[in-house]
C-alpha cells in the first residue's frame, strides 16, 4: 500500500499512526528531514533489526519512495500487517512546502 504525501501530512497532523520510520542513511537524515518529532531514523540496511509490534500502523519514508518500498516489502514478508510506503518521500514533502529541518 502507498499513501500520497498530502494524505500522509494529514495523518502526521493528527498523529494518526504508531510509527513513522525514515529508512535513509544517517547522513541523509541529518542533512534534511521532516520537521516532526514523530519521524525516527532506521536505515534500510538495518531494517531486519527493527522490532515493533506486528500489528502496529507503520509508515515508511525515504528520499523518493524507492527504499521505503523495499523496506515495506521486507517488513510485510516478516509478518507486519499495516505497513504503508509514503510516495515521493522527503522530496515530495519538501516540494509540497511542508516543514523541514536542515543540517
Biopython code that builds the backbone (N, CA, C, O; Angstrom):
import numpy as np
from Bio.PDB.StructureBuilder import StructureBuilder

atoms = [
    (1, "UNK", "N", (0.840, -1.168, 0.000)),
    (1, "UNK", "CA", (0.000, 0.000, 0.000)),
    (1, "UNK", "C", (0.896, 1.246, 0.000)),
    (1, "UNK", "O", (1.995, 1.248, 0.554)),
    (2, "UNK", "N", (0.390, 2.290, -0.635)),
    (2, "UNK", "CA", (1.121, 3.551, -0.735)),
    (2, "UNK", "C", (0.165, 4.696, -0.394)),
    (2, "UNK", "O", (-1.040, 4.599, -0.623)),
    (3, "UNK", "N", (0.710, 5.766, 0.147)),
    (3, "UNK", "CA", (-0.100, 6.931, 0.509)),
    (3, "UNK", "C", (0.549, 8.167, -0.100)),
    (3, "UNK", "O", (1.774, 8.271, -0.153)),
    (4, "UNK", "N", (-0.276, 9.098, -0.559)),
    (4, "UNK", "CA", (0.266, 10.339, -1.116)),
    (4, "UNK", "C", (0.818, 11.204, 0.010)),
    (4, "UNK", "O", (0.443, 11.047, 1.171)),
    (5, "UNK", "N", (1.701, 12.105, -0.345)),
    (5, "UNK", "CA", (2.304, 12.978, 0.659)),
    (5, "UNK", "C", (1.247, 13.861, 1.318)),
    (5, "UNK", "O", (1.347, 14.164, 2.507)),
    (6, "UNK", "N", (0.239, 14.275, 0.557)),
    (6, "UNK", "CA", (-0.820, 15.115, 1.112)),
    (6, "UNK", "C", (-1.657, 14.338, 2.138)),
    (6, "UNK", "O", (-1.964, 14.855, 3.212)),
    (7, "UNK", "N", (-2.021, 13.098, 1.801)),
    (7, "UNK", "CA", (-2.781, 12.277, 2.746)),
    (7, "UNK", "C", (-1.951, 11.987, 3.990)),
    (7, "UNK", "O", (-2.466, 12.006, 5.108)),
    (8, "UNK", "N", (-0.665, 11.718, 3.787)),
    (8, "UNK", "CA", (0.195, 11.417, 4.920)),
    (8, "UNK", "C", (0.360, 12.630, 5.827)),
    (8, "UNK", "O", (0.373, 12.489, 7.050)),
    (9, "UNK", "N", (0.486, 13.815, 5.244)),
    (9, "UNK", "CA", (0.634, 15.020, 6.052)),
    (9, "UNK", "C", (-0.569, 15.199, 6.986)),
    (9, "UNK", "O", (-0.411, 15.621, 8.131)),
    (10, "UNK", "N", (-1.753, 14.882, 6.500)),
    (10, "UNK", "CA", (-2.949, 14.961, 7.351)),
    (10, "UNK", "C", (-2.845, 13.979, 8.515)),
    (10, "UNK", "O", (-3.246, 14.306, 9.632)),
    (11, "UNK", "N", (-2.320, 12.796, 8.273)),
    (11, "UNK", "CA", (-2.136, 11.817, 9.340)),
    (11, "UNK", "C", (-1.086, 12.302, 10.346)),
    (11, "UNK", "O", (-1.241, 12.109, 11.552)),
    (12, "UNK", "N", (-0.025, 12.928, 9.848)),
    (12, "UNK", "CA", (1.011, 13.468, 10.734)),
    (12, "UNK", "C", (0.407, 14.531, 11.647)),
    (12, "UNK", "O", (0.675, 14.540, 12.848)),
    (13, "UNK", "N", (-0.398, 15.418, 11.092)),
    (13, "UNK", "CA", (-1.011, 16.480, 11.905)),
    (13, "UNK", "C", (-1.882, 15.894, 13.009)),
    (13, "UNK", "O", (-1.977, 16.468, 14.094)),
    (14, "UNK", "N", (-2.518, 14.755, 12.741)),
    (14, "UNK", "CA", (-3.404, 14.109, 13.721)),
    (14, "UNK", "C", (-2.681, 13.060, 14.563)),
    (14, "UNK", "O", (-3.257, 12.498, 15.494)),
    (15, "UNK", "N", (-1.394, 12.795, 14.225)),
    (15, "UNK", "CA", (-0.628, 11.719, 14.865)),
    (15, "UNK", "C", (-1.406, 10.408, 14.779)),
    (15, "UNK", "O", (-1.543, 9.680, 15.763)),
    (16, "UNK", "N", (-1.913, 10.125, 13.570)),
    (16, "UNK", "CA", (-2.817, 9.006, 13.330)),
    (16, "UNK", "C", (-2.075, 7.746, 12.864)),
    (16, "UNK", "O", (-2.394, 7.191, 11.813)),
    (17, "UNK", "N", (-1.086, 7.298, 13.645)),
    (17, "UNK", "CA", (-0.329, 6.082, 13.346)),
    (17, "UNK", "C", (0.554, 5.777, 14.545)),
    (17, "UNK", "O", (0.667, 6.582, 15.470)),
    (18, "UNK", "N", (1.176, 4.610, 14.516)),
    (18, "UNK", "CA", (2.055, 4.210, 15.616)),
    (18, "UNK", "C", (3.513, 4.597, 15.376)),
    (18, "UNK", "O", (4.194, 5.062, 16.289)),
    (19, "UNK", "N", (3.993, 4.401, 14.132)),
    (19, "UNK", "CA", (5.407, 4.634, 13.843)),
    (19, "UNK", "C", (5.589, 5.239, 12.461)),
    (19, "UNK", "O", (4.913, 4.860, 11.504)),
    (20, "UNK", "N", (6.526, 6.197, 12.373)),
    (20, "UNK", "CA", (6.967, 6.759, 11.101)),
    (20, "UNK", "C", (8.466, 6.537, 11.046)),
    (20, "UNK", "O", (9.223, 7.138, 11.809)),
    (21, "UNK", "N", (8.888, 5.670, 10.139)),
    (21, "UNK", "CA", (10.284, 5.283, 10.028)),
    (21, "UNK", "C", (10.864, 5.823, 8.724)),
    (21, "UNK", "O", (10.321, 5.583, 7.645)),
    (22, "UNK", "N", (11.977, 6.557, 8.835)),
    (22, "UNK", "CA", (12.727, 7.040, 7.677)),
    (22, "UNK", "C", (13.879, 6.061, 7.473)),
    (22, "UNK", "O", (14.684, 5.855, 8.381)),
    (23, "UNK", "N", (13.964, 5.454, 6.288)),
    (23, "UNK", "CA", (14.950, 4.400, 6.051)),
    (23, "UNK", "C", (16.201, 4.880, 5.316)),
    (23, "UNK", "O", (16.984, 4.065, 4.829)),
    (24, "UNK", "N", (16.392, 6.195, 5.235)),
    (24, "UNK", "CA", (17.603, 6.733, 4.596)),
    (24, "UNK", "C", (18.814, 6.517, 5.502)),
    (24, "UNK", "O", (18.690, 5.990, 6.608)),
    (25, "UNK", "N", (19.968, 6.926, 5.024)),
    (25, "UNK", "CA", (21.181, 6.843, 5.845)),
    (25, "UNK", "C", (21.155, 7.942, 6.912)),
    (25, "UNK", "O", (20.393, 8.902, 6.811)),
    (26, "UNK", "N", (21.986, 7.787, 7.919)),
    (26, "UNK", "CA", (22.092, 8.798, 8.974)),
    (26, "UNK", "C", (22.520, 10.141, 8.402)),
    (26, "UNK", "O", (22.048, 11.189, 8.845)),
    (27, "UNK", "N", (23.415, 10.112, 7.416)),
    (27, "UNK", "CA", (23.901, 11.348, 6.796)),
    (27, "UNK", "C", (22.769, 12.069, 6.049)),
    (27, "UNK", "O", (22.626, 13.288, 6.155)),
    (28, "UNK", "N", (21.981, 11.318, 5.308)),
    (28, "UNK", "CA", (20.857, 11.915, 4.583)),
    (28, "UNK", "C", (19.841, 12.502, 5.560)),
    (28, "UNK", "O", (19.334, 13.605, 5.358)),
    (29, "UNK", "N", (19.553, 11.751, 6.617)),
    (29, "UNK", "CA", (18.581, 12.185, 7.624)),
    (29, "UNK", "C", (19.063, 13.458, 8.315)),
    (29, "UNK", "O", (18.268, 14.361, 8.574)),
    (30, "UNK", "N", (20.360, 13.535, 8.614)),
    (30, "UNK", "CA", (20.922, 14.713, 9.269)),
    (30, "UNK", "C", (20.881, 15.931, 8.348)),
    (30, "UNK", "O", (20.711, 17.058, 8.813)),
    (31, "UNK", "N", (21.035, 15.706, 7.053)),
    (31, "UNK", "CA", (21.076, 16.818, 6.096)),
    (31, "UNK", "C", (19.713, 17.483, 5.934)),
    (31, "UNK", "O", (19.625, 18.711, 5.927)),
    (32, "UNK", "N", (18.660, 16.700, 5.805)),
    (32, "UNK", "CA", (17.304, 17.233, 5.676)),
    (32, "UNK", "C", (16.304, 16.156, 6.080)),
    (32, "UNK", "O", (16.407, 14.999, 5.674)),
    (33, "UNK", "N", (15.340, 16.568, 6.886)),
    (33, "UNK", "CA", (14.296, 15.642, 7.331)),
    (33, "UNK", "C", (13.028, 16.437, 7.604)),
    (33, "UNK", "O", (13.058, 17.659, 7.748)),
    (34, "UNK", "N", (11.935, 15.728, 7.672)),
    (34, "UNK", "CA", (10.681, 16.370, 8.033)),
    (34, "UNK", "C", (10.819, 16.963, 9.428)),
    (34, "UNK", "O", (11.394, 16.336, 10.318)),
    (35, "UNK", "N", (10.299, 18.157, 9.617)),
    (35, "UNK", "CA", (10.362, 18.823, 10.911)),
    (35, "UNK", "C", (9.233, 18.283, 11.785)),
    (35, "UNK", "O", (8.197, 18.923, 11.963)),
    (36, "UNK", "N", (9.465, 17.089, 12.324)),
    (36, "UNK", "CA", (8.472, 16.417, 13.156)),
    (36, "UNK", "C", (9.181, 15.509, 14.143)),
    (36, "UNK", "O", (10.132, 14.811, 13.791)),
    (37, "UNK", "N", (8.719, 15.524, 15.363)),
    (37, "UNK", "CA", (9.263, 14.627, 16.384)),
    (37, "UNK", "C", (8.808, 13.193, 16.149)),
    (37, "UNK", "O", (9.329, 12.267, 16.771)),
    (38, "UNK", "N", (7.847, 13.004, 15.262)),
    (38, "UNK", "CA", (7.282, 11.681, 15.030)),
    (38, "UNK", "C", (8.166, 10.790, 14.169)),
    (38, "UNK", "O", (8.111, 9.567, 14.293)),
    (39, "UNK", "N", (8.980, 11.379, 13.298)),
    (39, "UNK", "CA", (9.803, 10.590, 12.384)),
    (39, "UNK", "C", (11.068, 10.094, 13.084)),
    (39, "UNK", "O", (11.772, 10.854, 13.749)),
    (40, "UNK", "N", (11.333, 8.810, 12.915)),
    (40, "UNK", "CA", (12.516, 8.180, 13.524)),
    (40, "UNK", "C", (13.357, 7.540, 12.431)),
    (40, "UNK", "O", (12.829, 6.950, 11.488)),
    (41, "UNK", "N", (14.647, 7.662, 12.565)),
    (41, "UNK", "CA", (15.581, 7.078, 11.606)),
    (41, "UNK", "C", (15.809, 5.607, 11.912)),
    (41, "UNK", "O", (16.055, 5.229, 13.058)),
    (42, "UNK", "N", (15.724, 4.784, 10.879)),
    (42, "UNK", "CA", (16.123, 3.380, 10.951)),
    (42, "UNK", "C", (16.548, 2.975, 9.545)),
    (42, "UNK", "O", (15.706, 2.561, 8.747)),
    (43, "UNK", "N", (17.847, 3.085, 9.222)),
    (43, "UNK", "CA", (18.327, 2.863, 7.854)),
    (43, "UNK", "C", (17.899, 1.516, 7.263)),
    (43, "UNK", "O", (17.762, 0.516, 7.968)),
    (44, "UNK", "N", (17.695, 1.529, 5.958)),
    (44, "UNK", "CA", (17.259, 0.334, 5.239)),
    (44, "UNK", "C", (18.179, -0.853, 5.494)),
    (44, "UNK", "O", (17.704, -1.978, 5.648)),
    (45, "UNK", "N", (19.488, -0.620, 5.541)),
    (45, "UNK", "CA", (20.411, -1.744, 5.723)),
    (45, "UNK", "C", (20.362, -2.339, 7.134)),
    (45, "UNK", "O", (21.053, -3.314, 7.424)),
    (46, "UNK", "N", (19.544, -1.748, 8.006)),
    (46, "UNK", "CA", (19.363, -2.281, 9.363)),
    (46, "UNK", "C", (17.905, -2.638, 9.642)),
    (46, "UNK", "O", (17.532, -2.902, 10.785)),
    (47, "UNK", "N", (17.084, -2.645, 8.591)),
    (47, "UNK", "CA", (15.641, -2.833, 8.779)),
    (47, "UNK", "C", (15.314, -4.191, 9.409)),
    (47, "UNK", "O", (14.295, -4.334, 10.083)),
    (48, "UNK", "N", (16.181, -5.187, 9.188)),
    (48, "UNK", "CA", (15.923, -6.503, 9.774)),
    (48, "UNK", "C", (16.041, -6.506, 11.296)),
    (48, "UNK", "O", (15.576, -7.442, 11.947)),
    (49, "UNK", "N", (16.653, -5.480, 11.867)),
    (49, "UNK", "CA", (16.774, -5.404, 13.328)),
    (49, "UNK", "C", (15.640, -4.610, 13.979)),
    (49, "UNK", "O", (15.590, -4.487, 15.202)),
    (50, "UNK", "N", (14.747, -4.081, 13.177)),
    (50, "UNK", "CA", (13.623, -3.304, 13.708)),
    (50, "UNK", "C", (12.658, -4.232, 14.438)),
    (50, "UNK", "O", (12.217, -5.239, 13.884)),
    (51, "UNK", "N", (12.337, -3.892, 15.667)),
    (51, "UNK", "CA", (11.438, -4.722, 16.465)),
    (51, "UNK", "C", (10.258, -3.884, 16.930)),
    (51, "UNK", "O", (10.355, -3.116, 17.887)),
    (52, "UNK", "N", (9.150, -4.048, 16.237)),
    (52, "UNK", "CA", (7.901, -3.362, 16.569)),
    (52, "UNK", "C", (6.797, -4.400, 16.616)),
    (52, "UNK", "O", (6.962, -5.513, 16.118)),
    (53, "UNK", "N", (5.683, -4.040, 17.209)),
    (53, "UNK", "CA", (4.530, -4.932, 17.206)),
    (53, "UNK", "C", (4.097, -5.184, 15.765)),
    (53, "UNK", "O", (4.024, -4.250, 14.966)),
    (54, "UNK", "N", (3.813, -6.423, 15.436)),
    (54, "UNK", "CA", (3.416, -6.786, 14.063)),
    (54, "UNK", "C", (2.093, -6.133, 13.671)),
    (54, "UNK", "O", (1.780, -6.041, 12.484)),
    (55, "UNK", "N", (1.316, -5.679, 14.651)),
    (55, "UNK", "CA", (0.028, -5.038, 14.373)),
    (55, "UNK", "C", (0.120, -3.510, 14.333)),
    (55, "UNK", "O", (-0.887, -2.839, 14.105)),
    (56, "UNK", "N", (1.298, -2.964, 14.548)),
    (56, "UNK", "CA", (1.474, -1.505, 14.539)),
    (56, "UNK", "C", (1.118, -0.924, 13.180)),
    (56, "UNK", "O", (1.305, -1.566, 12.146)),
    (57, "UNK", "N", (0.600, 0.305, 13.197)),
    (57, "UNK", "CA", (0.386, 1.064, 11.967)),
    (57, "UNK", "C", (1.680, 1.816, 11.701)),
    (57, "UNK", "O", (2.060, 2.710, 12.457)),
    (58, "UNK", "N", (2.366, 1.435, 10.597)),
    (58, "UNK", "CA", (3.707, 1.929, 10.304)),
    (58, "UNK", "C", (3.730, 2.613, 8.940)),
    (58, "UNK", "O", (3.209, 2.083, 7.958)),
    (59, "UNK", "N", (4.342, 3.799, 8.895)),
    (59, "UNK", "CA", (4.580, 4.499, 7.637)),
    (59, "UNK", "C", (6.077, 4.566, 7.424)),
    (59, "UNK", "O", (6.833, 4.865, 8.348)),
    (60, "UNK", "N", (6.501, 4.285, 6.202)),
    (60, "UNK", "CA", (7.916, 4.278, 5.847)),
    (60, "UNK", "C", (8.185, 5.350, 4.809)),
    (60, "UNK", "O", (7.421, 5.516, 3.858)),
    (61, "UNK", "N", (9.280, 6.078, 5.000)),
    (61, "UNK", "CA", (9.661, 7.102, 4.032)),
    (61, "UNK", "C", (11.160, 7.041, 3.781)),
    (61, "UNK", "O", (11.913, 6.436, 4.544)),
    (62, "UNK", "N", (11.575, 7.680, 2.693)),
    (62, "UNK", "CA", (12.993, 7.779, 2.334)),
    (62, "UNK", "C", (13.167, 9.051, 1.502)),
    (62, "UNK", "O", (12.457, 10.030, 1.733)),
    (63, "UNK", "N", (14.069, 9.058, 0.567)),
    (63, "UNK", "CA", (14.286, 10.241, -0.270)),
    (63, "UNK", "C", (13.169, 10.392, -1.297)),
    (63, "UNK", "O", (12.595, 11.471, -1.448)),
    (64, "UNK", "N", (12.863, 9.294, -2.009)),
    (64, "UNK", "CA", (11.890, 9.378, -3.101)),
    (64, "UNK", "C", (10.774, 8.353, -3.031)),
    (64, "UNK", "O", (9.795, 8.470, -3.768)),
    (65, "UNK", "N", (10.886, 7.363, -2.181)),
    (65, "UNK", "CA", (9.887, 6.317, -2.061)),
    (65, "UNK", "C", (10.382, 4.943, -2.479)),
    (65, "UNK", "O", (9.703, 3.945, -2.234)),
    (66, "UNK", "N", (11.555, 4.870, -3.106)),
    (66, "UNK", "CA", (12.082, 3.584, -3.579)),
    (66, "UNK", "C", (12.577, 2.697, -2.426)),
    (66, "UNK", "O", (12.164, 1.544, -2.305)),
    (67, "UNK", "N", (13.453, 3.237, -1.593)),
    (67, "UNK", "CA", (13.991, 2.436, -0.481)),
    (67, "UNK", "C", (12.908, 2.092, 0.530)),
    (67, "UNK", "O", (12.900, 0.994, 1.088)),
    (68, "UNK", "N", (11.999, 3.025, 0.767)),
    (68, "UNK", "CA", (10.917, 2.720, 1.702)),
    (68, "UNK", "C", (10.007, 1.638, 1.133)),
    (68, "UNK", "O", (9.417, 0.866, 1.888)),
    (69, "UNK", "N", (9.889, 1.575, -0.186)),
    (69, "UNK", "CA", (9.143, 0.487, -0.819)),
    (69, "UNK", "C", (9.827, -0.856, -0.599)),
    (69, "UNK", "O", (9.162, -1.866, -0.371)),
    (70, "UNK", "N", (11.157, -0.866, -0.667)),
    (70, "UNK", "CA", (11.912, -2.090, -0.383)),
    (70, "UNK", "C", (11.719, -2.506, 1.071)),
    (70, "UNK", "O", (11.523, -3.684, 1.366)),
    (71, "UNK", "N", (11.776, -1.532, 1.974)),
    (71, "UNK", "CA", (11.582, -1.822, 3.401)),
    (71, "UNK", "C", (10.179, -2.355, 3.650)),
    (71, "UNK", "O", (9.989, -3.273, 4.447)),
    (72, "UNK", "N", (9.207, -1.781, 2.972)),
    (72, "UNK", "CA", (7.824, -2.236, 3.114)),
    (72, "UNK", "C", (7.696, -3.704, 2.702)),
    (72, "UNK", "O", (7.095, -4.499, 3.425)),
    (73, "UNK", "N", (8.253, -4.066, 1.552)),
    (73, "UNK", "CA", (8.177, -5.456, 1.083)),
    (73, "UNK", "C", (8.833, -6.401, 2.089)),
    (73, "UNK", "O", (8.291, -7.466, 2.388)),
    (74, "UNK", "N", (9.999, -6.014, 2.609)),
    (74, "UNK", "CA", (10.702, -6.841, 3.586)),
    (74, "UNK", "C", (9.860, -7.018, 4.841)),
    (74, "UNK", "O", (9.708, -8.132, 5.342)),
    (75, "UNK", "N", (9.312, -5.916, 5.347)),
    (75, "UNK", "CA", (8.536, -5.979, 6.584)),
    (75, "UNK", "C", (7.263, -6.804, 6.407)),
    (75, "UNK", "O", (6.860, -7.528, 7.317)),
    (76, "UNK", "N", (6.641, -6.697, 5.258)),
    (76, "UNK", "CA", (5.443, -7.490, 5.006)),
    (76, "UNK", "C", (5.791, -8.981, 4.974)),
    (76, "UNK", "O", (5.013, -9.806, 5.454)),
    (77, "UNK", "N", (6.945, -9.332, 4.415)),
    (77, "UNK", "CA", (7.396, -10.726, 4.424)),
    (77, "UNK", "C", (7.616, -11.217, 5.851)),
    (77, "UNK", "O", (7.437, -12.399, 6.144)),
    (78, "UNK", "N", (8.007, -10.298, 6.738)),
    (78, "UNK", "CA", (8.272, -10.644, 8.136)),
    (78, "UNK", "C", (6.997, -10.656, 8.983)),
    (78, "UNK", "O", (7.056, -10.912, 10.186)),
    (79, "UNK", "N", (5.846, -10.380, 8.361)),
    (79, "UNK", "CA", (4.580, -10.501, 9.073)),
    (79, "UNK", "C", (3.966, -9.214, 9.582)),
    (79, "UNK", "O", (2.964, -9.247, 10.297)),
    (80, "UNK", "N", (4.556, -8.067, 9.223)),
    (80, "UNK", "CA", (3.949, -6.795, 9.603)),
    (80, "UNK", "C", (2.725, -6.573, 8.721)),
    (80, "UNK", "O", (2.815, -6.657, 7.496)),
    (81, "UNK", "N", (1.583, -6.290, 9.340)),
    (81, "UNK", "CA", (0.320, -6.245, 8.603)),
    (81, "UNK", "C", (-0.054, -4.859, 8.088)),
    (81, "UNK", "O", (-0.745, -4.747, 7.075)),
    (82, "UNK", "N", (0.384, -3.812, 8.759)),
    (82, "UNK", "CA", (-0.074, -2.456, 8.444)),
    (82, "UNK", "C", (1.093, -1.531, 8.110)),
    (82, "UNK", "O", (1.363, -0.575, 8.837)),
    (83, "UNK", "N", (1.782, -1.819, 7.009)),
    (83, "UNK", "CA", (2.950, -1.054, 6.601)),
    (83, "UNK", "C", (2.634, -0.329, 5.296)),
    (83, "UNK", "O", (2.228, -0.946, 4.311)),
    (84, "UNK", "N", (2.829, 1.002, 5.304)),
    (84, "UNK", "CA", (2.500, 1.821, 4.138)),
    (84, "UNK", "C", (3.712, 2.640, 3.713)),
    (84, "UNK", "O", (4.421, 3.203, 4.547)),
    (85, "UNK", "N", (3.937, 2.697, 2.412)),
    (85, "UNK", "CA", (5.019, 3.486, 1.830)),
    (85, "UNK", "C", (4.510, 4.904, 1.559)),
    (85, "UNK", "O", (3.440, 5.087, 0.980)),
    (86, "UNK", "N", (5.277, 5.892, 1.978)),
    (86, "UNK", "CA", (4.937, 7.296, 1.714)),
    (86, "UNK", "C", (5.502, 7.662, 0.338)),
    (86, "UNK", "O", (6.715, 7.763, 0.159)),
    (87, "UNK", "N", (4.600, 7.856, -0.626)),
    (87, "UNK", "CA", (5.000, 8.131, -2.006)),
    (87, "UNK", "C", (5.789, 9.438, -2.105)),
    (87, "UNK", "O", (5.376, 10.465, -1.567)),
    (88, "UNK", "N", (6.912, 9.386, -2.790)),
    (88, "UNK", "CA", (7.699, 10.591, -3.041)),
    (88, "UNK", "C", (8.678, 10.964, -1.957)),
    (88, "UNK", "O", (9.566, 11.784, -2.193)),
    (89, "UNK", "N", (8.548, 10.390, -0.772)),
    (89, "UNK", "CA", (9.489, 10.610, 0.316)),
    (89, "UNK", "C", (9.712, 12.079, 0.677)),
    (89, "UNK", "O", (8.828, 12.919, 0.512)),
    (90, "UNK", "N", (10.919, 12.363, 1.175)),
    (90, "UNK", "CA", (11.250, 13.715, 1.628)),
    (90, "UNK", "C", (11.257, 14.699, 0.460)),
    (90, "UNK", "O", (11.025, 15.892, 0.657)),
    (91, "UNK", "N", (11.520, 14.215, -0.748)),
    (91, "UNK", "CA", (11.476, 15.105, -1.909)),
    (91, "UNK", "C", (10.059, 15.652, -2.108)),
    (91, "UNK", "O", (9.881, 16.845, -2.357)),
    (92, "UNK", "N", (9.066, 14.789, -1.999)),
    (92, "UNK", "CA", (7.668, 15.219, -2.147)),
    (92, "UNK", "C", (7.254, 16.091, -0.964)),
    (92, "UNK", "O", (6.507, 17.055, -1.132)),
    (93, "UNK", "N", (7.737, 15.755, 0.227)),
    (93, "UNK", "CA", (7.441, 16.526, 1.436)),
    (93, "UNK", "C", (7.917, 17.971, 1.240)),
    (93, "UNK", "O", (7.170, 18.919, 1.482)),
    (94, "UNK", "N", (9.174, 18.122, 0.797)),
    (94, "UNK", "CA", (9.732, 19.451, 0.565)),
    (94, "UNK", "C", (8.999, 20.173, -0.564)),
    (94, "UNK", "O", (8.684, 21.357, -0.444)),
    (95, "UNK", "N", (8.728, 19.465, -1.655)),
    (95, "UNK", "CA", (8.056, 20.083, -2.807)),
    (95, "UNK", "C", (6.662, 20.587, -2.451)),
    (95, "UNK", "O", (6.181, 21.557, -3.037)),
    (96, "UNK", "N", (6.013, 19.928, -1.491)),
    (96, "UNK", "CA", (4.681, 20.347, -1.056)),
    (96, "UNK", "C", (4.742, 21.534, -0.096)),
    (96, "UNK", "O", (3.712, 22.107, 0.258)),
    (97, "UNK", "N", (5.959, 21.901, 0.324)),
    (97, "UNK", "CA", (6.118, 23.040, 1.210)),
    (97, "UNK", "C", (5.931, 22.717, 2.686)),
    (97, "UNK", "O", (5.756, 23.619, 3.505)),
    (98, "UNK", "N", (5.968, 21.429, 3.026)),
    (98, "UNK", "CA", (5.824, 21.034, 4.423)),
    (98, "UNK", "C", (7.127, 21.319, 5.175)),
    (98, "UNK", "O", (8.192, 21.341, 4.558)),
    (99, "UNK", "N", (7.067, 21.536, 6.484)),
    (99, "UNK", "CA", (8.253, 21.969, 7.240)),
    (99, "UNK", "C", (9.353, 20.909, 7.287)),
    (99, "UNK", "O", (9.095, 19.721, 7.479)),
    (100, "UNK", "N", (10.593, 21.383, 7.105)),
    (100, "UNK", "CA", (11.775, 20.522, 7.178)),
    (100, "UNK", "C", (12.793, 21.107, 8.140)),
    (100, "UNK", "O", (12.777, 22.299, 8.447)),
    (101, "UNK", "N", (13.677, 20.238, 8.607)),
    (101, "UNK", "CA", (14.842, 20.635, 9.389)),
    (101, "UNK", "C", (16.043, 20.298, 8.544)),
    (101, "UNK", "O", (16.143, 19.186, 8.026)),
    (102, "UNK", "N", (16.953, 21.234, 8.394)),
    (102, "UNK", "CA", (18.161, 21.007, 7.596)),
    (102, "UNK", "C", (19.389, 21.153, 8.469)),
    (102, "UNK", "O", (19.477, 22.010, 9.348)),
    (103, "UNK", "N", (20.356, 20.249, 8.173)),
    (103, "UNK", "CA", (21.648, 20.310, 8.851)),
    (103, "UNK", "C", (21.518, 20.142, 10.296)),
    (103, "UNK", "O", (22.518, 20.168, 11.014)),
]
sb = StructureBuilder()
sb.init_structure("model")
sb.init_model(0)
sb.init_chain("A")
sb.init_seg("    ")
for serial, (resi, resn, name, xyz) in enumerate(atoms, 1):
    if name == "N":
        sb.init_residue(resn, " ", resi, " ")
    sb.init_atom(name, np.array(xyz, "f"), 0.0, 1.0, " ", f" {name:<3s}", serial, name[0])
structure = sb.get_structure()
